[in-house]
Amino acid sequence: MSFLDSLYKEIILDHYKNPRNRGEIAGALHQEGLNPSCGDELELFLAIDEDRIEDVKFTGEGCAISQSSASMMTQAIKGKTLKEALEISRKFKDMIQGKPAAEELGDLQLLQGISKLHARVKCATLAWVTLEQALKSVEEAPKIS
């Protein structure tokens, strides 16, 4: 096993056993996500102030990849603007689809090997798709003048 493979497994297991930002945020934007092919479930909570993600938490059940990816996503987007979060999401999903990883992804690059496991791509992207759905609802919400 290569060093990167070992590090990948260590990071996945660490985020799975010790998820970051796990929980709920009362009164926050709430979005549910489901991967029907394997049963992974996710609930995402976003506290947004103007155009910035002030806090983000998630709950859910599923495989180590889906839950670890959600944990890592919350760390990556917390404090970012909505536009920045969407850009990170796009770059992550591109990487998981097999495109070269963007340096801005930091530790998320360690999940690049999932692109070779086609059956697990939906597991890795569940949190990200759920994030995009939540942010789309913000864009579509009527603006109060």
C-alpha positions in Angstrom: 0.0 0.0 0.0 1.4 3.4 -1.0 1.8 6.2 1.5 -1.1 8.2 -0.2 -3.4 5.1 0.0 -2.6 4.8 3.6 -3.2 8.5 4.3 -6.4 8.4 2.3 -7.8 5.5 4.5 -6.6 7.2 7.7 -8.3 10.5 6.8 -11.6 8.7 5.8 -11.7 6.7 9.0 -10.8 9.7 11.1 -13.6 11.8 9.7 -16.0 8.9 9.9 -15.2 8.1 13.5 -14.8 11.7 14.6 -17.0 13.8 12.3 -16.5 17.5 12.3 -19.5 19.8 12.5 -22.0 17.0 13.2 -25.3 18.1 14.6 -28.2 20.5 13.8 -28.6 24.3 13.7 -32.0 25.5 14.9 -33.6 27.9 12.4 -31.0 27.3 9.7 -31.5 26.5 6.1 -32.1 22.8 6.0 -31.7 20.4 3.0 -32.0 16.6 2.9 -30.0 14.4 0.6 -30.3 10.8 -0.3 -28.3 8.3 -2.3 -31.0 5.8 -3.4 -28.4 3.4 -4.9 -26.9 2.6 -1.5 -29.2 4.2 1.1 -26.8 7.0 2.4 -28.8 9.8 4.0 -27.7 13.3 4.9 -29.3 16.4 6.4 -27.4 19.6 5.9 -27.9 22.8 8.1 -26.5 26.1 6.9 -26.5 29.3 8.9 -26.1 32.0 6.3 -25.5 35.7 7.1 -26.0 37.8 4.0 -23.8 36.0 1.5 -21.5 34.0 3.9 -21.8 30.5 5.5 -21.4 31.4 9.1 -22.0 27.9 10.4 -22.7 24.5 8.8 -23.6 21.1 10.4 -24.8 17.8 9.1 -26.4 14.6 10.4 -27.0 11.4 8.6 -26.2 7.8 8.2 -24.2 5.9 5.5 -20.9 4.6 4.5 -17.6 5.9 5.6 -17.0 7.7 2.3 -20.3 9.6 2.4 -20.0 10.6 6.0 -16.3 11.5 5.8 -16.9 13.6 2.7 -19.7 15.5 4.5 -17.4 16.1 7.5 -14.6 17.4 5.2 -17.1 19.5 3.2 -18.3 21.3 6.3 -14.7 22.3 7.1 -14.0 23.4 3.6 -17.1 25.7 3.2 -17.5 27.2 6.7 -16.8 30.9 6.6 -16.9 31.0 2.8 -19.2 33.1 0.6 -22.0 31.2 -1.2 -20.1 31.7 -4.5 -16.9 30.4 -3.0 -18.7 27.3 -1.6 -20.2 26.6 -5.0 -16.8 26.9 -6.7 -15.3 24.5 -4.1 -18.2 22.1 -4.8 -17.7 22.2 -8.5 -13.9 21.6 -8.2 -14.5 18.7 -5.8 -17.1 17.1 -8.1 -14.8 17.5 -11.1 -12.0 15.8 -9.2 -14.3 12.9 -8.1 -15.3 12.5 -11.8 -11.6 12.0 -12.7 -10.4 15.5 -13.6 -7.1 16.8 -12.0 -7.5 18.0 -8.5 -7.3 21.8 -7.9 -4.8 22.8 -5.3 -7.4 24.9 -3.5 -9.1 21.7 -2.4 -6.4 21.1 0.2 -7.1 17.9 2.2 -10.1 17.1 0.0 -7.5 16.1 -2.7 -6.9 13.0 -0.6 -10.4 11.8 -1.8 -9.2 11.8 -5.4 -8.8 8.1 -5.5 -12.5 7.6 -5.2 -12.7 8.6 -8.9 -11.4 5.1 -9.6 -14.2 3.5 -7.6 -17.2 4.4 -9.9 -19.7 2.8 -7.5 -18.6 5.1 -4.7 -18.7 8.4 -6.6 -22.3 9.1 -5.5 -21.3 8.4 -1.9 -18.5 11.0 -2.1 -20.7 13.6 -3.8 -23.9 13.2 -1.7 -23.0 16.1 0.7 -21.9 18.3 -2.2 -25.0 17.7 -4.3 -27.1 18.5 -1.1 -25.1 21.7 -0.6 -25.8 22.8 -4.2 -29.5 22.1 -3.8 -29.6 24.1 -0.6 -27.7 27.1 -2.1 -30.0 26.9 -5.2 -33.0 27.4 -2.9 -31.3 30.5 -1.5 -30.8 31.9 -5.0 -34.4 31.2 -5.9 -35.8 32.8 -2.7 -37.7 36.0 -3.3 -35.7 39.1 -2.2 -37.3 41.5 0.2 -36.7 45.1 -0.7 
